[in-house]
Structures are given as structure tokens and as C-alpha cells.
Amino acid sequence: MPAQQPTTELDARYSSALNPRPGASEVTATAWAEAQGRLEAAEIFWVSTVRPDGRLHVTPCIAAWHDGVLYFSTGRTEQKAKNLAHDAHCALTTGANSLTDGLDLVVEGRAEPVADGARLEEVITAYETKYGPHITSPEGTFHGIGDAFRRGDAVVFAVTPDTAYGFGRDNGVYSHTRWTF
């Protein structure tokens, strides 16, 4: 399925446009193409899920952006899997760790288990291409993850964005972009 193009909106309430400083008058929304490029390149994401009792659960994970969908995995008995079985809503976050530079991204959607074998093979290829020796080398941290996906030892989830947010910082000039799908 081709990637859906979102509606893009700059939220001036949370951008430098309302707090003038050098460069603030030129603040614009971040293009979705730039956000997608950052999602493709990001190595670490934080996935947020909700426990059945309403408490949040946040953990780091690796993920791959492929055909307009963000994929991540977890063991079948891990807390993320239990939470998603109860409530499929989640958010994946990635970005920079700087106050003045970078772009933080949040992708919100529903995590759906990938059951189609052909799609699973595409996701494995996306992971192997992105993470290279971390997955493909016997010495890699995640070596064998593709086989774990195939055997069903790990659940691969697909998150098609409902809404995504970009929080940009360019030398202290801030932007807040919302993408609605």
C-alpha cells in the first residue's frame, strides 16, 4: 500500500513564531519528507504503551520505517506485547538530545501484529538494510532477529501513523509541526 501523504500544519502556539528571536519570523512547518528521512535513519526509538491498569510503559527499541509504516518488535511475553494485546494504541518517539538543535519525532497509531509472511520478509529486509552488521553479523547485538520473527518468537508490530509530531530546534529557533493522516 503506498504511503499516505498527511496534512501538514505548523502550530504557532508552540513555535518561535510567537516568541520572536532572530530567525523566528521564518519558522515554517517541517516537510513530511524530512520527517520520513529522519524516521528511516533513526537507530533508537522509545515505544509508549498503556498497561491494563492505565499506567504507562515506555521502553527503547529498534524500529524500521518501510512503505509509510513504522515497524518494531517485542517478545511475546514482554510487557509491551501484553499492553498492546489489551490496547493497541501506542506512540514511538525518536530524536535528538539537544536543547538547541535537532528534530524530535512522535508517531501515534495502533500497533497491529504482522501476520502476512511476504510483508514480514519485507520488514526483515528493512531491518537488515538499516541495522546492517548489528543484525546480519554473528557478532551483532541483534543477530538472528529475522529468524526469531519468522519462528514467531518475537511479535512484529506495524504502526501506521494516525498523527505525527515534529519538534524542531534550529539554533534555538523552535517549530512544532503536526501531520494528520
Buried (B, 14 or more C-beta within 10 A) or exposed (E): EEBEEBEBEBBBEBBBBEEEEEEBEEBEBBEBEBBBEBBBEBEEBBBBBBEEEEEEBEEEBBBBBBBBBBBBBBEEEBEBBBBBEEBBBBBBBBBBEEEEEBBBBBBBBBBBBBEEEEBBEBBBEBBBEBBEEBBBEEEBEBBEBBEBBBEEEBBBBBBBBBBBBBBBBBEEBBBBBBBEB
